[in-house]
Amino acid sequence: MNKQEANSKKKVCMVLICILCVIGIAVSILGITADCGGGYESNAYYGGDAYTGMQQASAQTANNVLAVGEIIETGLHFMGGVSVCAFAIILISTIAKIQELNIKEEDIPNAK
């Protein structure tokens, strides 16, 4: 491997890791700005007819949808933060490894 190929691989590696960091930041921002909307619905009673059952089923469905939205929002917060931290650690360790393995031209056989 010559010096040009080594530098090319370093650049590709750094670009990929930077792209992953940007994706992690985007997920984090999505989690912060996500708003599941809606609100809890209360059960209403209309006597013993079918309207009471339909209203209570609708209210329960609305409450379940809101609960799932809150779970997804919390998951996005967590995954965004974890992914940003993980990609930052990978980026820092990759930079350190590249500096450690910095290839000098005189160490490469057949270097021109």
Secondary structure as UniProt FT lines:
FT   HELIX           3..33
FT   HELIX           50..100
FT   HELIX           105..107
FT   TURN            109..110
//
